[in-house]
Amino acid sequence: MKKRELVVFAGQSNMMGAGVLPPKIKIEAENSFEYKHKNKRLASQGEFTPANNPAGEFSYVDIEFAYSDENRDNSGNSRLNDYIHTTYFCPAMYNLSPTGKGELSFSTFSESAPQGGACIAPLFAMEWEGLGQVSAYAHIAKGGVSIKHYFTDAMGEEYKEKMELYNEKYGRSYNTQLNLNGRQAGAAEYFCEKTLDFFSEAEEKFQTEDLSRKIFVWIQGESDAGYSTLEYLTMLEVLWGRLKSLGFTHFFMVRIDFFGNKRITNTMDAQELFCKFNTGCYMATRALSYIPYPRDDSYKLYKREPVEYKCGRDTAYGHGNPHINEEGFAIAAKRLAMNMDRVLNQGQMPLLEEELVTVLKYDNIDSIDALIEAEEHN
């Protein structure tokens, strides 16, 4: 029976896709599909569309208001913009001005007036087919959000209980409160809704195929650089518990990039340890961590200048927006596909890039006990 991986791409802006320039790479994937959820919410069934740019969709919070007569254009698309406040999740976008000079605010775009950008999802689908595999995927990401965007109230309570136990056992004073009131209400529940509908409708569409491998791919952490390694690691473990309850079998991490706060190395450490400590979880690539951030001196944190990654942001071409661009996504997609194939089909561990970041502290840690002891002395 032919296997088809079901993949959910989740995270914040560098998963969403938020570069300056429009996509240039032609997506050549003949038998891979993206799941779009809009019609399921409006009618009775979602839609599987051929893998292509842009991935994702404007998942409006108030769907009745978004598609009311006053907000719907003649093609049936919503004119609601200001995606930060009006959507749970949104598609890949690019923000180059139509004049070719200057950059627009992403909040100006809507389903009716989009600028569809590049992201990792369709590039992965193309690379996966190049390895003789096929996939169906859903893109459920949004710029600027914390990992808490994916947390339900119950997940917040689980995090609190875990941190209270660590504080009691080790005599520490980690913050146990996540302040979930600061997240977007309903987003985590909607993530679960779209994911489960994706899995269910895939079973109907691909009835003759083996869909048993359900993959979660994560690019997130820019908003959470203020957390300690243990705190972000614990949040990842709570998230993984929830994902397994939804049916996910594997978690593939695309390690976070520098984004203006060098404390993000805590997040990099947490992501490495999460993959080391948890069954079914794998570091897929460190490539994004090596794309230099243009607005600080993070380049000093590399053991050598990562020249092969220097064009991974459109700032390399004189633009102001420092998000990962299509060139960076293409590198990450190729390595994600290669390492997913190694794990799923070859029974091997991922083959990762040489570690270039010199300031990661916990590469030799082999347990939570050792991490907490190490954090106490750092």
N, C-alpha and C positions, 0 to 999 in steps of 0.2 A: 504494500500500500504506500502510495506517495505521501511523504511528509510535507506539511506546510506549517512553518512556524507562525504563531500569532504573537505579534510584537507590539508593545505599548511604549511609546517614546514620551517621557514626562520630565518636567523640570521647569526652569525659568528661562530667561531671555536667550541664553545660548543654546537651549534646546528648542525654544520657540522658533528661533531664526530672526535676527534683528540687525542684519548688516546694512550697509549703505547702498550697495550696488545690486541691481536685479540679477537673477540667476542667468548663467551663461552655459552651464553644462547641460547637454541634452540627456534626459533620463531615458535610458534604453533598457526597459524591463517589460517583457512580453506577458508575464504571467504572475505579476505581483500587484496587490491592490491595497488601497487605503479605505478604511471604514469612515464614512461620514454619518454623523448622528442626527443632523438637523431634521431630516424627514421623519425619523423615529419620534422625535419630540412633537412635531407638528401633525403627523398623521399616524401611520402604523408600522412603518418599516424603514430602517436605515438604508444606506447605499454604499456599495463597493465600487470605487472608481479606480482606473488604472494608476499605478504609482507615478507621481509627477509632482512638480512644483505648482502652487505652494502646498505644503502639507498643513493640516489643521483646518479649523473653521472658527467662525465667531460664535461661540457658545454663550448666547445672551442669558443673563440672569433672569430677567422678566420676559419670558418668551412671548407672552400675549401682547405686551406693550411693544416689544421690538418689531413684531409683525402686524401691528395694528394698521389700519388704513392710513393713519397720519405718518407712520414711520416706514412704510413699505414702498419701494419704488415700483415702476411698471413691470419689472422682471420678477417681482416677488422677494427681492432682497431687502434687508433692513438697512435703513440709513443711520441707525444709531452708531455714533462713534464714541470717543472717550472710553476705550476698551478697558482701562484700569478699573473703572467703576461699573461698566455695563455688562461685562462678560466674566464668566468663570474661567474660560480659556480662549485662546485665539490662535490664528494661523501665523505662519512665517510671513514676515513683512520686510520690505526694504524702504529706506526713507530718503533716498536721493530725490531732490526736487525735480519735477518734470522739465524744468529749464536746464537741468544738468549742473546747476550752480546752487550750492547750499543744501541743507538737509531739513526735512520736515519733522514735526513731532509725530510720533507713532499714534498719538491720540486723535489725530485728524482722520484716520482711516476707519472705514466701516465695511460691512459686507457689500454694501452698494457701491462704495468707492474704495476698493482695496489697492494695495501695491504688494502683490504676492512675491515673497522672497524665497531665498534658499535656506535649507536646514539639513540636518543629518539624515532624516528619515528616508526620503526617496533615493538619496545617494547610497544609503545602506541597501535598500531593496535592489538597486542595480548591481552593487558589488556582490550581494548574496546570490543573485541569479548567475553572475559570472563564475561562481563556485559550484554551479549546478543545482542550486536550491531555490525554493520559492517561499514567499511570505505573504501575509496580510498584516496590516499594521493600523494602529490608531495613534494619532498625534494629540496629546493632551497636555499642553504646556502653556505658560503665560509669563511674560516678562515681569521682573521686579518682585517675584513672590518668594517668600520663605518656604522652607520645608513644611512649615505649619499650615500652609495653604492646602496640604494633602492630609491634614489631621482632623479626625472627628473628635468630639468631646471625649469619647471612650479612649481614644488613643492618647489624648492629653492626660487622662487619669492614669493610664498605664505608664506613661513616662514619669509622672510624679511619683508613683509607687516605686519604680526602679531607682530613681535618684534618692528617694528617702532611705531605701535600703542601703545604698552605697554610703550615704552620709552616716547612717547608724553603724554600719559594719566597720567603716574605716575612719570614723571621727572627722569627716570632712564637712564642708558647708557649701556643696554645690547648690545652685539655684534649682528648686524643684518645680517652679511655676513657669509654664510656657506662655502665659498671657494669650490664650487662644482668642480672646476678645479682639485682638488686633488682626486676626486673619479675616478673609472674606467669608462670611457666613454662607454655608451651603456648597462651597466649592468642593470640599472633600467628598461630600455625599454625591455630588454630580459626577466627580471622577469615578466613583464606584459604579454609578448608574451607567455611564457611557462604556466603561470597561466590560461590565457584565452583558450589556446589550451587544457589544462587539463580539464577545465570545459566543453568545447564543446565536446571533445571526450568521456568524461564520460557520457554525455547525450546520445550519440550513443550506448555505451556499456551497460549501465544500464537503458535501456528504460522503463522498467516496475517498476522502483523504484523511490522513492521520494528523489531527490537530492537538495532540497531547502535550506538545511543548509550548508553553506560554511564557513569553519572555518579557521582562521589564528592563528598559534601558533608561538610565538616569543621568542627566546633566543638570546639576543644581548645587548651590552653595554660596554664590556671590553675595546673597543677602544675609548670610548667616555666619560671616567671618568673626563675629563677636563671641561666638560660643567656644568653649574649650573643646579639646579633642573628645573627651569622654561624653560631653553633652551632645555633640553632633552625632557621635557614634551611637549613643543610646537612642536618639531620634530615628536614625536609620534602622536600627533593630526593631523599633516599634512599627515603623513603616513596613518593614519586611514581614512582620507578623500579620499585618493587615492584608498585604498583597497575597500572601499564601492562602489566606482565608477566601480570597477572590478566585483562586485557582492558578496563580502564577507558580511556575516551577523553577525559574531561573531569574537571577538578577545580574545584569551586566552594567558595570559602572564605567562611565567615561569621566576620568578624573578632572576636577575643576581647574579653571584657569586663574591666573592673577587678574584682579579687577579693582585695583586701586586701594586695597587694604592687605598689607603683608601678613596680617593675622590669618588670612585664608590658608596659610600653611597648616593651621590647626585642622581645617576641614580636609585638606589633602591627606593628612595623617589619619584622620577618622575614616576616610573612604578606604584607604589601604587596609587598616585594621579590620574594618567591617568585612571586607572581602576575605581576609585571612581567617576570621573567627566564625563565619557563618556558612553553613552548607548550602550549596546551590548559588553562591554569590561569587562573582568573578570581576577582577579588574580587567576591563577590555582594552583600554589604552590610556596612556599618560600624555598623549600628544598635545591636548589643549593647554596643559600646564607649561608647555615649552614655547607657547606663542607669546612673545614679549608684550607686556602692557605698556602703552606709550607714555603714560602720564606719571609714572613714578620711576624709581630706580630698581624695580624688581629684577631687571636684567643682571644686577650684581649678585643675585641669589643663585645663579647657574654656575656649574663647574666649568662650563665653556659656553661661548656664544652660540645659541641655537639657530644658526643662520638658515638652516633648512626649513625653519618655521616662520621666518620673518615676515612673510606675506600673508599670514593667517588672519589679519585684521585689515579692514579697508583704510585704517590710518596709515598703512604702508604706502598708500596711493594719495596721501594728502588730505584725507577726509577726517572729520572730527569724531564720528561715532566709533568707539573702540570695540564693538562686539565682534565675535568671531565671524569670519566671512565664508563664502563658498569654498575658497581654497582650503581653509582650516577644516571645514566640515568634510571635505573630500578626503583629507588625510585620515581624520578620525573614523569616517565610515569604512574606509578600506581596512583599517586595523580592527575595528569592531567586527566586521564580517569574518576576517581571517581568524580571530580568536574565538568567535562564536562557533565557527566550523571546527576548530581544534577541540573545543569542549564538547560540543553536541555530537559530532560525527567521527572524530578521531580518538576520543577518549584521552586527550592530552590537556595539560594546563595551558593557559594563555602564554604566548611568547611576547613579553613586554619590552618596551624601549629601555635603553640605558637610563638610569635615574640621573637627571641633570640638576634637580633642585637640591641645593646643598644644605638647606636649613630644616629639612624634615627631621623630627626628633625621635620618632618612635618606630623606626624600621625594624629594630630588633626585639620589640615587645611581643610576647607570646600569650598574654592573658590579660583579662580586665584587672586582676590584682596588680600585675606589673605596671599597667598603664596608670592606675590611680597612684601608686607609689612614685612613679616617675613624674607625674604631673605635680605632686606635692613638692618636688625638688626643682621644678622649672618655673 
